[in-house]
Amino acid sequence: MSTTLGVSRPDQAAYMLRAAAGAGRGYKRELMNLLDVRPGQTALDVGCGPGTDLSALAERVGVSGTVIGVDRDSVMLTEARRRTKDLSAVEIREGDAHSLPVAPGSVDRAKIDRVLMHVAEPADVLAQLRLVTRPGARIGLVEPDWDTLTVDAEDLDTSRAFTRYTTSEVVRQATIGRSLARHAEQAGFTVETVIATTPVFLDFQDADHTLGLGRNMQQAIQDGHIDQERGHRWFTSLSEGTFFASFMLVSVICTR
Ligand SMILES: C[S@@+](CC[C@H](N)C(=O)[O-])C[C@H]1O[C@@H](n2cnc3c(N)ncnc32)[C@H](O)[C@@H]1O
């Protein structure tokens, strides 16, 4: 088992698919049920990544419906296209969430899952979602709140410093999870359901990939936020014995 700090970025597409198959499975299933996608509808997945949810959406809209997956990353788009090449309902479009390549008023169901945390202007993205959806459309939003990241270690202060660093320096909209319902209301949607789930990581390697334990600790040391020796000791201790980490993920279902 490698305990080297600052491991290179994992293959992002593979890592997102792994996350969806592991800690992500439960909330994704619930989101899909609450979205209540019907045959013949047009469903939009903003920031579709490697196409994690496109086949589930395609199954629900059926042959008479349409699924549009939008992402700005060419590697993600290639993987999404590869994974959905046999699904006639699915269209993959390159584009930015701040300026969606989708006709106004054309979408019945939309989802945006762990994308708003990366964008420059969440309010503008929500305004775009409002623009492209029809009156009565259902929209599912899912975002983490990184202030709630807990990593078990004997050196609790360093775990807390790691969480603070993640929130203040690593993720652009790190606390958007708690504000999601407010943002949705401010964008003109009606909030129907708010759910908080807590993905749990019991496997160190999985958590290292998904939460960036090594790479973000390396960065925190380089930026002078955490002492080098302490950071290394903390990271090594995580790889030994029982591991636990978790964070809160907020899902909001709203209507237009
Ligand atoms: C954490 S991944 C989530 C992927 C997918 N929603 C899922 O649940 O597996 C975030 C995705 O959002 C995309 N993304 C981030 N900012 C974006 C933007 N401004 N416009 C479009 N896509 C964006 C990234 O390229 C990446 O594929």
The ligand as an SDF file (V2000), in Angstrom:
LIG
                    3D

 27 29  0  0  0  0  0  0  0  0999 V2000
  -17.5760   15.5030   -9.6270 C   0  0  0  0  0  0  0  0  0  0  0  0
  -17.8310   15.3490  -11.3520 S   0  0  0  0  0  0  0  0  0  0  0  0
  -19.5190   14.7620  -11.3350 C   0  0  0  0  0  0  0  0  0  0  0  0
  -19.9020   14.0660  -12.6120 C   0  0  0  0  0  0  0  0  0  0  0  0
  -21.3380   13.5340  -12.6530 C   0  0  0  0  0  0  0  0  0  0  0  0
  -22.3010   14.5720  -12.3880 N   0  0  0  0  0  0  0  0  0  0  0  0
  -21.5300   12.3860  -11.6770 C   0  0  0  0  0  0  0  0  0  0  0  0
  -22.3880   12.4620  -10.8070 O   0  0  0  0  0  0  0  0  0  0  0  0
  -20.7950   11.3910  -11.7970 O   0  0  0  0  0  0  0  0  0  0  0  0
  -18.0260   17.0610  -11.8710 C   0  0  0  0  0  0  0  0  0  0  0  0
  -18.2060   17.2410  -13.3740 C   0  0  0  0  0  0  0  0  0  0  0  0
  -18.6170   18.5940  -13.6200 O   0  0  0  0  0  0  0  0  0  0  0  0
  -17.9610   19.0590  -14.7810 C   0  0  0  0  0  0  0  0  0  0  0  0
  -17.9570   20.5280  -14.7040 N   0  0  0  0  0  0  0  0  0  0  0  0
  -17.3680   21.2990  -13.7620 C   0  0  0  0  0  0  0  0  0  0  0  0
  -17.5970   22.5930  -14.0290 N   0  0  0  0  0  0  0  0  0  0  0  0
  -18.3500   22.6480  -15.1590 C   0  0  0  0  0  0  0  0  0  0  0  0
  -18.8980   23.7060  -15.9250 C   0  0  0  0  0  0  0  0  0  0  0  0
  -18.7340   24.9820  -15.5840 N   0  0  0  0  0  0  0  0  0  0  0  0
  -19.6340   23.3880  -17.0180 N   0  0  0  0  0  0  0  0  0  0  0  0
  -19.8150   22.0910  -17.3810 C   0  0  0  0  0  0  0  0  0  0  0  0
  -19.3000   21.0500  -16.6920 N   0  0  0  0  0  0  0  0  0  0  0  0
  -18.5780   21.3270  -15.5870 C   0  0  0  0  0  0  0  0  0  0  0  0
  -16.5910   18.4150  -14.7120 C   0  0  0  0  0  0  0  0  0  0  0  0
  -15.9540   18.4030  -15.9670 O   0  0  0  0  0  0  0  0  0  0  0  0
  -16.9290   17.0260  -14.1980 C   0  0  0  0  0  0  0  0  0  0  0  0
  -17.2020   16.1450  -15.2430 O   0  0  0  0  0  0  0  0  0  0  0  0
  1  2  1  0
  2  3  1  0
  2 10  1  0
  3  4  1  0
  4  5  1  0
  5  6  1  0
  5  7  1  0
  7  8  2  0
  7  9  1  0
 10 11  1  0
 11 12  1  0
 11 26  1  0
 12 13  1  0
 13 14  1  0
 13 24  1  0
 14 15  1  0
 14 23  1  0
 15 16  2  0
 16 17  1  0
 17 18  1  0
 17 23  2  0
 18 19  1  0
 18 20  2  0
 20 21  1  0
 21 22  2  0
 22 23  1  0
 24 25  1  0
 24 26  1  0
 26 27  1  0
M  CHG  2   2   1   9  -1
M  END
$$$$
